[in-house]
Amino acid sequence: MIPNEKLHHAYLFLGEKNSTISELEKEISEKFGVKLHNNQDFFKKDYDSVGIDEAREIKELQGKMPSKEGSLKVFILSMRSITREAQNALLKVFEEPTKNTHFFLVTPNLAGLLPTLTSRLEIVEIKSETKKVSILPFDLNTFMKGSISTRLKLVEDIIENKEKQKIEALIDEIILKSSSDKKTGNSKILSEMLMVKKFLNFKSSSVKNIAEHLCFVVPRY
């Protein structure tokens, strides 16, 4: 589940809450030797929504030094949503947390998350036994493997109907693939997708321009 032998400072897990947290706790304990039971440096909390008050609480908790020198501070935080203000307040925390502090965020999907936040996190998608239904009218692999002309053909209906939600879904699926697939997993394309998603959220954004931009800049394989 945790993709590294060495812990990254902040992860974002996309999946079902209970099963994801259960597997996380098991792996943190067994793979990295962190005792979770009766551990003052282990924090786990489930939020329906994280607002500015909750963000301040998280900042305060992570700012404290571990109870023992050299020990790890582990945060497992699950949430259904997080406000824009809270995300902005936590940017520095997730980019440069206190030494030996590691965050594991659990949420159902990328909806509502700012590119400036997700760019600071290592994203891990948890595959569900129930196949996730994509709202895209085509298979992502067909888009990724296709030529520019093929891609432009695939997004024709999305452009014609100005379906911003489907373009956002395409960007999110490319982000997930770029985070997990070694063939496409590079910081350049990930940064590009996060920037494109930021532009998509502008009221004046053009679905046509963004869709065509994706057809040209996403690496083919």
MARBA-3410 file (N, C-alpha, C, O; in Angstrom, 1 decimal):
221
0.8,-1.2,0.0,0.0,0.0,0.0,0.9,1.3,0.0,0.7,2.1,-0.8 ~ 1.8,1.3,0.9,2.7,2.5,1.0,3.8,2.2,0.0,4.5,1.2,0.1 ~ 4.0,3.0,-1.1,4.8,2.7,-2.2,6.3,2.8,-2.0,7.1,2.4,-2.9 ~ 6.8,3.2,-0.9,8.2,3.4,-0.7,8.7,2.6,0.5,8.0,2.2,1.4 ~ 10.0,2.3,0.4,10.7,1.6,1.5,11.0,2.6,2.6,11.1,2.3,3.8
11.2,3.9,2.1,11.5,5.0,3.0,10.2,5.9,3.0,9.7,6.2,2.0 ~ 9.8,6.3,4.2,8.5,7.0,4.3,8.7,8.4,3.7,9.6,9.2,4.0 ~ 7.7,8.8,2.9,7.6,10.1,2.4,6.9,11.0,3.5,6.3,10.4,4.5 ~ 7.1,12.3,3.5,6.5,13.1,4.6,5.0,13.2,4.6,4.4,13.5,5.6 ~ 4.4,13.1,3.4,2.9,13.3,3.3,2.3,12.5,2.2,2.8,12.6,1.0
1.3,11.7,2.5,0.6,10.9,1.5,-0.8,11.3,1.4,-1.4,11.7,2.4 ~ -1.4,11.1,0.2,-2.8,11.2,0.1,-3.4,9.9,-0.5,-3.1,9.5,-1.6 ~ -4.2,9.2,0.3,-4.8,7.9,-0.1,-6.2,8.1,-0.6,-7.0,8.7,0.2 ~ -6.5,7.7,-1.8,-7.8,7.9,-2.3,-8.5,6.5,-2.2,-8.2,5.6,-3.0 ~ -9.5,6.4,-1.4,-10.2,5.1,-1.2,-11.2,5.0,-0.1,-11.5,6.1,0.5
-11.8,3.9,0.1,-12.8,3.7,1.2,-12.1,3.8,2.5,-11.0,3.2,2.8 ~ -12.7,4.6,3.4,-12.1,5.0,4.7,-11.6,3.8,5.5,-10.4,3.7,5.8 ~ -12.6,3.0,6.0,-12.3,2.0,7.0,-11.2,1.0,6.6,-10.3,0.7,7.3 ~ -11.4,0.4,5.4,-10.4,-0.6,4.9,-9.0,0.0,4.7,-8.0,-0.6,4.9 ~ -9.0,1.3,4.2,-7.7,1.9,3.9,-7.0,2.2,5.2,-5.8,1.9,5.3
-7.7,2.7,6.2,-7.0,3.0,7.5,-6.6,1.7,8.1,-5.5,1.7,8.7 ~ -7.4,0.7,8.1,-7.0,-0.6,8.7,-5.7,-1.1,8.0,-4.8,-1.6,8.8 ~ -5.6,-1.1,6.7,-4.4,-1.5,6.0,-3.2,-0.6,6.3,-2.1,-1.1,6.5 ~ -3.5,0.7,6.4,-2.4,1.6,6.7,-1.8,1.3,8.1,-0.5,1.3,8.2 ~ -2.6,1.2,9.1,-2.1,0.9,10.4,-1.3,-0.4,10.5,-0.2,-0.4,11.1
-1.8,-1.4,9.8,-1.0,-2.7,9.8,0.3,-2.5,9.1,1.3,-3.0,9.6 ~ 0.4,-1.8,8.0,1.6,-1.6,7.3,2.6,-0.7,8.0,3.8,-1.0,8.0 ~ 2.1,0.4,8.6,3.0,1.3,9.3,3.6,0.6,10.5,4.8,0.8,10.8 ~ 2.8,-0.3,11.1,3.3,-1.1,12.3,4.3,-2.1,11.9,5.4,-2.3,12.5 ~ 3.9,-2.9,10.9,4.7,-4.1,10.5,5.9,-3.8,9.6,7.0,-4.3,9.8
5.7,-2.9,8.6,6.7,-2.6,7.6,7.8,-1.6,8.2,8.9,-1.7,7.9 ~ 7.3,-0.6,9.0,8.2,0.4,9.4,8.4,0.4,10.9,9.1,1.2,11.5 ~ 7.9,-0.6,11.6,8.2,-0.8,13.0,7.7,0.3,14.0,8.3,0.5,15.0 ~ 6.6,0.9,13.6,6.1,2.0,14.5,5.0,1.4,15.4,4.0,0.9,14.9 ~ 5.2,1.5,16.6,4.1,1.0,17.6,3.0,2.1,17.6,3.3,3.3,17.9
1.8,1.6,17.4,0.7,2.6,17.4,-0.1,2.6,18.6,-0.7,3.6,19.0 ~ -0.2,1.4,19.3,-1.0,1.3,20.5,-0.3,2.0,21.7,0.9,1.8,21.9 ~ -1.1,2.9,22.4,-0.5,3.7,23.5,0.7,4.5,23.1,1.7,4.6,23.9 ~ 0.7,5.0,21.9,1.8,5.8,21.4,1.4,7.3,21.4,0.5,7.7,20.7 ~ 2.1,8.1,22.2,1.8,9.5,22.3,2.0,10.3,21.0,1.5,11.4,20.8
2.8,9.7,20.1,3.2,10.3,18.8,2.3,9.8,17.6,2.7,10.1,16.5 ~ 1.3,9.0,17.9,0.4,8.6,16.9,-1.0,9.3,17.0,-1.6,9.2,18.1 ~ -1.4,9.9,16.0,-2.6,10.7,16.0,-3.5,10.2,14.9,-3.1,10.1,13.7 ~ -4.7,9.8,15.2,-5.7,9.4,14.2,-7.0,10.1,14.5,-7.5,10.1,15.6 ~ -7.6,10.7,13.4,-8.9,11.4,13.6,-9.7,11.3,12.3,-9.1,11.4,11.2
-11.0,11.2,12.5,-11.9,11.1,11.3,-12.7,12.4,11.3,-13.4,12.7,12.3 ~ -12.6,13.2,10.2,-13.3,14.4,10.1,-14.4,14.3,9.0,-14.2,13.6,8.0 ~ -15.6,14.8,9.3,-16.5,14.9,8.2,-16.1,16.0,7.3,-16.1,15.8,6.0 ~ -15.7,17.1,7.8,-15.1,18.2,7.0,-14.0,18.9,7.8,-14.1,19.2,9.0 ~ -12.9,19.2,7.2,-11.8,20.0,7.8,-11.9,21.4,7.4,-11.8,21.8,6.3
-12.1,22.3,8.4,-12.2,23.7,8.3,-10.9,24.4,8.8,-10.0,23.7,9.2 ~ -11.0,25.7,9.0,-9.8,26.4,9.4,-9.5,26.1,10.9,-8.3,26.0,11.2 ~ -10.5,25.8,11.7,-10.2,25.5,13.1,-9.5,24.1,13.2,-8.6,24.0,14.0 ~ -10.0,23.2,12.4,-9.3,21.8,12.4,-7.9,21.9,11.9,-7.0,21.2,12.3 ~ -7.7,22.8,10.9,-6.4,23.0,10.3,-5.4,23.5,11.3,-4.3,23.1,11.4
-5.9,24.5,12.1,-5.0,25.0,13.2,-4.7,24.0,14.2,-3.6,24.0,14.7 ~ -5.6,23.1,14.5,-5.4,22.1,15.5,-4.3,21.1,15.0,-3.4,20.7,15.7 ~ -4.4,20.8,13.7,-3.4,19.9,13.1,-2.0,20.5,13.1,-1.0,19.9,13.4 ~ -2.0,21.8,12.7,-0.7,22.6,12.7,-0.1,22.6,14.1,1.1,22.4,14.2 ~ -0.9,22.8,15.1,-0.4,22.8,16.5,0.2,21.5,16.9,1.2,21.4,17.6
-0.6,20.4,16.6,-0.1,19.1,17.0,1.2,18.7,16.3,2.0,18.1,17.0 ~ 1.3,19.0,15.1,2.5,18.5,14.3,3.7,19.4,14.7,4.8,19.0,14.5 ~ 3.4,20.6,15.2,4.5,21.5,15.6,5.3,21.1,16.8,6.4,21.5,17.1 ~ 4.7,20.2,17.6,5.3,19.7,18.8,6.3,18.6,18.5,6.1,17.8,17.6 ~ 7.4,18.6,19.2,8.4,17.6,19.0,8.0,16.2,19.5,7.1,16.1,20.4
8.5,15.1,18.9,8.1,13.8,19.3,8.4,13.6,20.8,9.3,14.3,21.4 ~ 7.7,12.7,21.5,7.9,12.5,22.9,9.2,11.9,23.2,9.8,12.1,24.3 ~ 9.8,11.2,22.3,11.2,10.6,22.4,12.0,11.0,21.3,11.5,11.1,20.1 ~ 13.3,11.3,21.5,14.2,11.7,20.5,14.3,10.6,19.4,14.6,9.5,19.8 ~ 14.2,10.9,18.2,14.3,9.9,17.1,13.1,9.2,16.8,13.1,8.5,15.8
12.0,9.3,17.6,10.8,8.5,17.3,10.0,9.3,16.2,10.2,10.5,16.0 ~ 9.1,8.5,15.5,8.3,9.1,14.5,7.0,9.6,15.0,6.3,8.9,15.8 ~ 6.5,10.7,14.4,5.2,11.2,14.7,4.3,10.8,13.5,4.7,11.2,12.3 ~ 3.2,10.1,13.7,2.4,9.6,12.6,1.0,10.2,12.7,0.4,10.1,13.8 ~ 0.5,10.8,11.7,-0.9,11.3,11.6,-1.7,10.5,10.5,-1.3,10.5,9.4
-2.8,9.9,10.9,-3.7,9.3,10.0,-5.0,10.2,10.1,-5.7,10.1,11.1 ~ -5.3,10.9,9.0,-6.4,11.9,9.1,-7.3,11.5,7.9,-6.9,11.7,6.7 ~ -8.5,11.1,8.2,-9.5,10.9,7.2,-10.5,12.0,7.1,-10.9,12.6,8.2 ~ -11.0,12.3,5.9,-11.9,13.4,5.8,-12.8,13.2,4.5,-12.3,12.7,3.5 ~ -14.0,13.7,4.6,-14.9,13.7,3.4,-14.6,14.9,2.5,-14.8,14.9,1.3
-14.3,16.0,3.2,-14.0,17.2,2.5,-13.1,18.1,3.3,-13.0,17.9,4.5 ~ -12.5,19.1,2.7,-11.7,20.1,3.3,-11.8,21.4,2.6,-11.8,21.5,1.4 ~ -12.0,22.5,3.4,-12.3,23.8,2.8,-11.0,24.4,2.2,-9.9,24.0,2.5 ~ -11.3,25.3,1.3,-10.1,26.0,0.6,-9.2,26.7,1.6,-8.0,26.6,1.5 ~ -9.8,27.3,2.6,-9.1,28.0,3.6,-8.2,27.1,4.4,-7.0,27.4,4.7
-8.7,25.9,4.8,-8.0,24.9,5.5,-6.8,24.4,4.7,-5.7,24.2,5.2 ~ -7.1,24.1,3.4,-6.0,23.7,2.5,-4.8,24.7,2.4,-3.7,24.3,2.6 ~ -5.2,25.9,2.3,-4.1,26.9,2.2,-3.4,27.1,3.5,-2.2,27.3,3.5 ~ -4.1,26.9,4.6,-3.4,27.0,5.9,-2.4,25.8,6.2,-1.5,25.9,6.9 ~ -2.7,24.7,5.5,-1.9,23.5,5.7,-0.8,23.2,4.7,-0.1,22.3,4.7
-0.7,24.1,3.7,0.3,23.9,2.6,1.7,23.8,3.2,2.4,22.8,2.8 ~ 2.1,24.7,4.0,3.5,24.6,4.6,3.7,23.4,5.4,4.8,22.8,5.5 ~ 2.7,23.0,6.2,2.7,21.8,7.0,3.0,20.6,6.2,3.9,19.8,6.6 ~ 2.3,20.4,5.1,2.5,19.2,4.3,3.8,19.2,3.5,4.3,18.2,3.1 ~ 4.3,20.4,3.2,5.5,20.6,2.4,6.7,20.4,3.3,7.7,19.7,2.9
6.7,20.9,4.5,7.9,20.8,5.4,7.4,20.6,6.8,7.4,21.5,7.6 ~ 6.9,19.4,7.1,6.4,19.2,8.5,7.6,19.1,9.5,8.8,19.0,9.1 ~ 7.3,19.1,10.7,8.3,19.0,11.8,9.1,17.7,11.5,8.5,16.7,11.0 ~ 10.4,17.7,11.9,11.3,16.5,11.6,10.6,15.2,12.2,10.1,15.2,13.3 ~ 10.7,14.2,11.4,10.2,12.8,11.7,8.7,12.8,11.9,8.2,11.9,12.6
8.0,13.7,11.2,6.6,13.7,11.2,6.1,13.3,9.8,6.6,13.7,8.8 ~ 5.1,12.4,9.8,4.6,11.8,8.5,3.0,11.8,8.6,2.4,11.4,9.5 ~ 2.5,12.3,7.5,1.0,12.5,7.3,0.5,11.4,6.4,1.1,11.2,5.3 ~ -0.7,10.8,6.7,-1.4,9.9,5.9,-2.8,10.4,5.8,-3.6,10.2,6.7 ~ -3.2,11.1,4.7,-4.5,11.6,4.5,-5.3,10.6,3.8,-4.9,10.0,2.8
-6.6,10.4,4.2,-7.5,9.5,3.5,-8.7,10.2,3.1,-9.4,10.8,4.0 ~ -9.1,10.2,1.8,-10.3,10.8,1.3,-10.8,10.0,0.2,-10.0,9.3,-0.5 ~ -12.1,10.1,-0.2,-12.7,9.3,-1.2,-12.1,9.6,-2.6,-11.9,8.7,-3.4 ~ -11.8,10.9,-2.9,-11.4,11.2,-4.3,-10.7,12.6,-4.2,-10.6,13.2,-3.2 ~ -10.4,13.1,-5.4,-9.7,14.3,-5.5,-10.6,15.6,-5.6,-10.1,16.7,-5.6
-11.9,15.3,-5.6,-12.8,16.4,-5.7,-12.6,17.5,-4.6,-12.6,17.2,-3.4 ~ -12.5,18.7,-5.1,-12.4,19.9,-4.2,-11.0,20.1,-3.7,-10.8,21.1,-2.9 ~ -10.0,19.3,-4.0,-8.6,19.5,-3.6,-7.9,20.5,-4.5,-7.9,20.3,-5.7 ~ -7.2,21.4,-3.9,-6.4,22.4,-4.7,-5.2,21.8,-5.2,-4.5,21.0,-4.6 ~ -4.8,22.1,-6.5,-3.5,21.6,-7.1,-2.3,22.0,-6.2,-1.4,21.2,-6.1
-2.4,23.2,-5.5,-1.2,23.5,-4.7,-1.1,22.6,-3.5,0.0,22.5,-2.9 ~ -2.2,22.0,-3.1,-2.1,21.0,-2.0,-1.7,19.6,-2.5,-0.7,19.0,-1.9 ~ -2.3,19.1,-3.5,-2.0,17.8,-4.0,-0.6,17.7,-4.6,0.0,16.6,-4.5 ~ 0.0,18.8,-5.0,1.4,18.8,-5.5,2.4,18.5,-4.4,3.5,18.1,-4.6 ~ 1.9,18.7,-3.1,2.8,18.5,-2.0,2.7,17.1,-1.4,3.4,16.7,-0.5
1.8,16.3,-2.0,1.4,15.0,-1.4,1.8,13.9,-2.4,1.7,14.1,-3.6 ~ 2.2,12.7,-1.9,2.3,11.6,-2.8,1.0,10.9,-2.8,0.4,10.4,-1.8 ~ 0.4,10.8,-4.0,-1.0,10.3,-4.2,-1.0,8.8,-4.4,-0.2,8.3,-5.3 ~ -1.8,8.1,-3.7,-2.0,6.7,-3.8,-3.4,6.3,-4.0,-4.2,6.6,-3.1 ~ -3.8,5.7,-5.1,-5.2,5.3,-5.3,-5.4,3.9,-4.8,-4.6,3.0,-5.2
-6.3,3.6,-4.0,-6.6,2.3,-3.5,-7.7,1.7,-4.3,-8.8,2.2,-4.4 ~ -7.3,0.6,-5.0,-8.2,-0.1,-5.9,-9.3,-0.8,-5.1,-9.0,-1.5,-4.1 ~ -10.6,-0.6,-5.5,-11.7,-1.2,-4.8,-12.1,-2.5,-5.5,-11.9,-2.6,-6.7 ~ -12.6,-3.4,-4.7,-13.1,-4.7,-5.3,-14.2,-4.4,-6.3,-14.4,-5.1,-7.3 ~ -15.0,-3.3,-6.0,-16.0,-2.9,-6.9,-15.4,-2.0,-7.9,-14.9,-0.9,-7.6
-15.6,-2.3,-9.2,-15.0,-1.5,-10.2,-15.5,-0.1,-10.2,-16.7,0.1,-10.3 ~ -14.6,0.8,-10.2,-15.0,2.2,-10.3,-15.5,2.6,-11.7,-14.8,2.3,-12.7 ~ -16.6,3.3,-11.7,-17.2,3.6,-13.0,-16.7,5.1,-13.4,-17.0,6.0,-12.7 ~ -16.0,5.2,-14.5,-15.6,6.5,-14.9,-16.7,7.2,-15.7,-17.5,6.6,-16.4 ~ -16.7,8.5,-15.6,-17.7,9.3,-16.3,-17.2,9.6,-17.7,-17.9,10.3,-18.5
-16.0,9.3,-18.0,-15.4,9.6,-19.3,-16.1,8.7,-20.4,-16.4,7.5,-20.1 ~ -16.4,9.2,-21.6,-17.0,8.5,-22.6,-16.0,7.6,-23.4,-16.4,7.0,-24.4 ~ -14.8,7.5,-22.9,-13.8,6.6,-23.5,-12.8,6.1,-22.4,-12.8,6.6,-21.3 ~ -12.1,5.1,-22.8,-11.1,4.5,-21.8,-9.8,5.3,-21.8,-9.3,5.8,-22.8 ~ -9.3,5.6,-20.6,-8.1,6.4,-20.4,-7.0,5.9,-21.2,-6.2,6.7,-21.8
-6.8,4.6,-21.2,-5.7,4.0,-22.0,-5.7,4.3,-23.4,-4.7,4.4,-24.1 ~ -7.0,4.3,-24.0,-7.2,4.6,-25.4,-6.7,6.0,-25.7,-6.0,6.3,-26.7 ~ -7.0,6.9,-24.7,-6.5,8.3,-24.9,-5.0,8.4,-24.7,-4.4,9.1,-25.6 ~ -4.4,7.7,-23.7,-3.0,7.8,-23.5,-2.2,7.2,-24.7,-1.1,7.8,-25.0 ~ -2.7,6.2,-25.3,-2.0,5.5,-26.3,-2.2,6.1,-27.7,-1.5,5.9,-28.7
-3.3,7.0,-27.8,-3.7,7.5,-29.1,-2.8,8.6,-29.6,-2.1,9.3,-28.8 ~ -2.9,8.8,-30.9,-2.2,10.0,-31.5,-3.0,11.3,-31.2,-4.0,11.2,-30.6 ~ -2.4,12.4,-31.5,-3.1,13.6,-31.2,-4.4,13.7,-32.0,-5.4,14.1,-31.4 ~ -4.5,13.3,-33.2,-5.7,13.3,-34.0,-6.8,12.3,-33.3,-7.9,12.6,-33.3 ~ -6.3,11.2,-32.8,-7.2,10.2,-32.1,-7.8,10.9,-30.9,-8.9,10.7,-30.6
-6.9,11.5,-30.1,-7.3,12.1,-28.9,-8.3,13.3,-29.1,-9.3,13.4,-28.4 ~ -8.1,14.1,-30.1,-9.0,15.1,-30.5,-10.4,14.6,-30.9,-11.4,15.2,-30.6 ~ -10.4,13.5,-31.5,-11.6,12.8,-31.9,-12.4,12.3,-30.6,-13.6,12.5,-30.6 ~ -11.6,11.8,-29.7,-12.2,11.3,-28.4,-12.9,12.4,-27.6,-13.9,12.2,-27.0 ~ -12.3,13.6,-27.6,-12.9,14.7,-26.8,-13.8,15.6,-27.5,-14.3,16.6,-27.0
-14.2,15.2,-28.8,-15.1,16.1,-29.6,-16.4,16.4,-28.9,-16.8,17.5,-28.8 ~ -17.0,15.3,-28.4,-18.4,15.5,-27.7,-18.2,16.3,-26.4,-19.1,17.1,-26.1 ~ -17.2,16.1,-25.7,-16.9,16.9,-24.5,-16.8,18.3,-24.8,-17.4,19.2,-24.1 ~ -16.1,18.6,-25.8,-15.9,20.0,-26.3,-17.2,20.6,-26.7,-17.6,21.7,-26.4 ~ -17.9,19.9,-27.6,-19.2,20.4,-28.1,-20.2,20.7,-27.0,-20.9,21.7,-27.1
-20.3,19.8,-26.0,-21.2,20.0,-24.9,-20.7,20.8,-23.8,-21.4,21.0,-22.8 ~ -19.4,21.3,-23.9,-18.8,22.1,-22.8,-18.9,21.4,-21.5,-19.3,22.0,-20.5 ~ -18.5,20.1,-21.4,-18.6,19.3,-20.2,-17.4,19.4,-19.3,-16.5,18.6,-19.4 ~ -17.3,20.5,-18.5,-16.2,20.8,-17.7,-15.9,19.6,-16.7,-14.8,19.3,-16.4 ~ -17.0,19.0,-16.2,-16.9,17.9,-15.2,-16.1,16.7,-15.8,-15.3,16.1,-15.1
-16.3,16.4,-17.1,-15.6,15.3,-17.7,-14.2,15.6,-18.0,-13.3,14.8,-18.0 ~ -13.9,16.9,-18.3,-12.5,17.3,-18.5,-11.8,17.2,-17.2,-10.6,16.8,-17.1 ~ -12.4,17.6,-16.1,-11.8,17.5,-14.7,-11.6,16.0,-14.4,-10.5,15.7,-13.8 ~ -12.5,15.1,-14.8,-12.3,13.7,-14.5,-11.1,13.2,-15.3,-10.4,12.3,-14.8 ~ -11.0,13.6,-16.6,-9.8,13.2,-17.4,-8.5,13.7,-16.7,-7.6,12.9,-16.7
-8.5,14.9,-16.3,-7.3,15.4,-15.6,-7.0,14.6,-14.4,-5.8,14.2,-14.1 ~ -8.0,14.3,-13.6,-7.8,13.5,-12.3,-7.3,12.1,-12.6,-6.4,11.6,-11.9 ~ -7.8,11.5,-13.7,-7.4,10.1,-14.0,-5.9,10.2,-14.5,-5.1,9.2,-14.2 ~ -5.5,11.2,-15.2,-4.1,11.3,-15.7,-3.2,11.6,-14.5,-2.1,11.0,-14.4 ~ -3.7,12.4,-13.5,-2.9,12.6,-12.3,-2.7,11.3,-11.6,-1.5,11.0,-11.1
-3.7,10.5,-11.4,-3.6,9.2,-10.7,-2.6,8.3,-11.4,-1.8,7.6,-10.8 ~ -2.7,8.3,-12.7,-1.9,7.4,-13.5,-0.4,7.9,-13.5,0.5,7.1,-13.4 ~ -0.2,9.2,-13.5,1.1,9.8,-13.4,1.7,9.6,-12.1,3.0,9.5,-12.0 ~ 0.9,9.4,-11.0,1.4,9.2,-9.7,1.8,7.7,-9.4,2.7,7.5,-8.6 ~ 1.2,6.8,-10.2,1.4,5.4,-9.8,2.1,4.6,-10.9,2.6,3.5,-10.7
2.0,5.1,-12.2,2.6,4.3,-13.3,4.0,4.8,-13.6,4.2,6.0,-13.9 ~ 5.0,3.9,-13.6,6.3,4.3,-13.8,6.5,4.8,-15.2,7.5,5.6,-15.5 ~ 5.7,4.4,-16.2,5.8,4.8,-17.6,5.5,6.3,-17.7,6.1,7.0,-18.5 ~ 4.6,6.8,-16.9,4.2,8.2,-17.0,4.4,8.9,-15.7,4.2,10.1,-15.7 ~ 4.9,8.2,-14.7,5.1,8.9,-13.4,6.3,9.8,-13.4,7.3,9.4,-12.9
6.1,11.0,-13.8,7.2,12.0,-13.7,6.7,13.3,-13.2,5.5,13.6,-13.4 ~ 7.5,14.1,-12.6,7.1,15.3,-12.0,6.6,16.4,-13.0,5.8,17.2,-12.7 ~ 7.2,16.3,-14.2,6.8,17.3,-15.2,5.4,17.2,-15.6,4.7,18.2,-15.6 ~ 4.9,16.0,-16.0,3.5,15.9,-16.4,2.6,16.1,-15.2,1.5,16.6,-15.4 ~ 3.0,15.6,-14.0,2.1,15.8,-12.9,1.9,17.3,-12.6,0.8,17.7,-12.3
3.0,18.0,-12.6,2.9,19.5,-12.4,2.1,20.2,-13.5,1.3,21.1,-13.2 ~ 2.2,19.7,-14.7,1.4,20.2,-15.8,-0.1,20.0,-15.6,-0.9,20.9,-15.8 ~ -0.4,18.8,-15.1,-1.8,18.5,-14.9,-2.4,19.3,-13.8,-3.6,19.7,-13.8 ~ -1.7,19.5,-12.7,-2.1,20.2,-11.6,-2.4,21.7,-12.0,-3.3,22.4,-11.5 ~ -1.5,22.2,-12.8,-1.6,23.6,-13.3,-2.9,23.7,-14.2,-3.6,24.7,-14.1
-3.1,22.7,-15.1,-4.2,22.7,-16.0,-5.5,22.7,-15.2,-6.5,23.4,-15.5 ~ -5.5,21.9,-14.1,-6.7,21.8,-13.3,-7.0,23.1,-12.6,-8.2,23.5,-12.4 ~ -6.0,23.8,-12.2,-6.1,25.1,-11.6,-6.8,26.1,-12.6,-7.7,26.8,-12.2 ~ -6.4,26.1,-13.8,-7.0,26.9,-14.8,-8.4,26.5,-15.1,-9.3,27.4,-15.4 ~ -8.7,25.2,-15.0,-10.1,24.8,-15.3,-11.0,25.4,-14.3,-12.2,25.6,-14.6
-10.6,25.6,-13.1,-11.5,26.1,-12.0,-11.8,27.6,-12.2,-12.7,28.1,-11.5 ~ -11.1,28.3,-13.1,-11.4,29.7,-13.4,-12.7,29.8,-14.1,-13.0,29.0,-15.0 ~ -13.5,30.8,-13.7,-14.9,30.9,-14.4,-14.8,31.2,-15.9,-15.6,30.7,-16.6 ~ -13.7,31.8,-16.3,-13.5,32.1,-17.7,-12.8,31.0,-18.5,-12.5,31.2,-19.7 ~ -12.5,29.9,-17.9,-11.8,28.8,-18.6,-12.6,28.3,-19.7,-13.8,28.2,-19.7
-11.9,27.9,-20.8,-12.5,27.3,-22.0,-12.3,25.8,-22.0,-11.1,25.3,-22.0 ~ -13.4,25.0,-22.0,-13.3,23.6,-22.1,-12.6,23.2,-23.4,-11.7,22.2,-23.3 ~ -12.9,23.8,-24.5,-12.2,23.5,-25.7,-10.7,23.7,-25.7,-10.0,22.8,-26.1 ~ -10.3,24.8,-25.2,-8.8,25.1,-25.1,-8.1,24.1,-24.2,-7.0,23.6,-24.5 ~ -8.7,23.8,-23.1,-8.1,22.9,-22.1,-8.1,21.5,-22.6,-7.1,20.8,-22.5
-9.2,21.0,-23.2,-9.2,19.7,-23.8,-8.2,19.5,-24.9,-7.5,18.5,-25.0 ~ -8.1,20.5,-25.8,-7.1,20.4,-26.9,-5.7,20.4,-26.3,-4.8,19.8,-26.8 ~ -5.5,21.2,-25.3,-4.1,21.3,-24.7,-3.7,19.9,-24.1,-2.6,19.5,-24.3 ~ -4.7,19.2,-23.5,-4.4,17.9,-22.9,-4.0,16.9,-24.1,-3.1,16.1,-23.9 ~ -4.7,17.0,-25.2,-4.4,16.2,-26.3,-2.9,16.3,-26.8,-2.3,15.4,-27.3
-2.4,17.5,-26.7,-1.1,17.8,-27.2,0.0,17.5,-26.2,1.1,17.0,-26.5 ~ -0.2,17.8,-24.9,0.9,17.7,-23.9,1.0,16.4,-23.1,2.1,16.1,-22.6 ~ 0.0,15.6,-23.1,0.1,14.4,-22.3,1.0,13.4,-23.1,0.7,13.1,-24.3 ~ 2.0,12.8,-22.5,2.9,11.9,-23.1,2.1,10.7,-23.7,1.2,10.2,-23.0 ~ 2.5,10.2,-24.8,1.9,9.0,-25.4,2.8,7.8,-25.1,4.0,7.9,-25.2
2.1,6.7,-24.8,2.9,5.5,-24.6,2.0,4.3,-25.0,2.5,3.1,-24.9
END
